[in-house]
Amino acid sequence: MSTPVMVTLAHKGRRGIKLATIICDLVVKGGQLGELDEWVPQADPKLPPLRRKRMPRVWFDRLDNAIRTGAFERLPAERIVDIILQGPRE
């Protein structure tokens, strides 16, 4: 996970709670849209593979950008989630 995201999550109070809310909303909405990455952790080869879903790495990069540019402070959590899910502007 990236430094701006980790530092913000470590803050007590409003900033950390807002970021945790954004991450939760991204996972829920991203899952509904089928946008989560599939991940198969290394496991016992005798067992069938256990498939997991996780946030795409690029979403953490976009969260970093939102924190660094000040958008994290200016925009509501719902708007940040929508922007991240929309992807980069063309």
Contacts in CASP RR format, 6 or more apart in sequence:
PFRMAT RR
TARGET T0000
AUTHOR 0000-0000-0000
METHOD contacts of the structure
MODEL  1
MSTPVMVTLAHKGRRGIKLATIICDLVVKGGQLGELDEWVPQADPKLPPL
RRKRMPRVWFDRLDNAIRTGAFERLPAERIVDIILQGPRE
1 60 0 8 1.000
2 60 0 8 1.000
2 61 0 8 1.000
2 63 0 8 1.000
2 64 0 8 1.000
3 64 0 8 1.000
4 63 0 8 1.000
4 64 0 8 1.000
4 67 0 8 1.000
4 68 0 8 1.000
5 19 0 8 1.000
5 60 0 8 1.000
5 63 0 8 1.000
5 64 0 8 1.000
5 67 0 8 1.000
8 15 0 8 1.000
8 16 0 8 1.000
8 19 0 8 1.000
8 67 0 8 1.000
8 72 0 8 1.000
9 16 0 8 1.000
9 19 0 8 1.000
9 20 0 8 1.000
10 16 0 8 1.000
15 72 0 8 1.000
18 72 0 8 1.000
18 77 0 8 1.000
19 63 0 8 1.000
19 72 0 8 1.000
21 77 0 8 1.000
22 63 0 8 1.000
22 77 0 8 1.000
22 80 0 8 1.000
22 81 0 8 1.000
22 84 0 8 1.000
23 55 0 8 1.000
23 63 0 8 1.000
25 77 0 8 1.000
25 78 0 8 1.000
25 81 0 8 1.000
26 55 0 8 1.000
26 59 0 8 1.000
26 81 0 8 1.000
26 84 0 8 1.000
26 85 0 8 1.000
27 36 0 8 1.000
27 55 0 8 1.000
29 81 0 8 1.000
29 85 0 8 1.000
30 36 0 8 1.000
30 85 0 8 1.000
31 53 0 8 1.000
33 85 0 8 1.000
35 56 0 8 1.000
35 85 0 8 1.000
36 53 0 8 1.000
36 54 0 8 1.000
36 55 0 8 1.000
36 56 0 8 1.000
37 53 0 8 1.000
37 54 0 8 1.000
37 55 0 8 1.000
37 56 0 8 1.000
37 57 0 8 1.000
38 51 0 8 1.000
38 52 0 8 1.000
38 53 0 8 1.000
39 51 0 8 1.000
39 52 0 8 1.000
39 53 0 8 1.000
39 54 0 8 1.000
40 49 0 8 1.000
40 50 0 8 1.000
40 51 0 8 1.000
40 52 0 8 1.000
41 50 0 8 1.000
41 52 0 8 1.000
43 49 0 8 1.000
43 50 0 8 1.000
59 84 0 8 1.000
62 83 0 8 1.000
62 84 0 8 1.000
62 87 0 8 1.000
63 72 0 8 1.000
63 80 0 8 1.000
63 84 0 8 1.000
65 71 0 8 1.000
66 72 0 8 1.000
66 75 0 8 1.000
66 80 0 8 1.000
66 83 0 8 1.000
66 84 0 8 1.000
71 80 0 8 1.000
71 83 0 8 1.000
72 80 0 8 1.000
75 83 0 8 1.000
END
